[in-house]
Amino acid sequence: MTIAWGSLGLVAVVSFAAAIAVTALVSFGIVGLAARAPRADGPAPALSPAAGTAVGVICLGVAALIVLYGLVLIVA
């Protein structure tokens, strides 16, 4: 039995990149959704509530699609 080190390395790199991408997208989604809430003690949010909602929903949706695609690859 032999180990295909190139394939193993490719899987490791792709899974690391996917983990970074999903983490970043969820983080940006939470920040976008947090822009909807007014802050009484601090500066005004950088995004308008509508833009924050759009950014949050898009980022969280893309993260969910990446996770679902990974599950499809595992099951299939």
Order of alpha helices (4+ residues) and beta strands (2+ residues): alpha-alpha
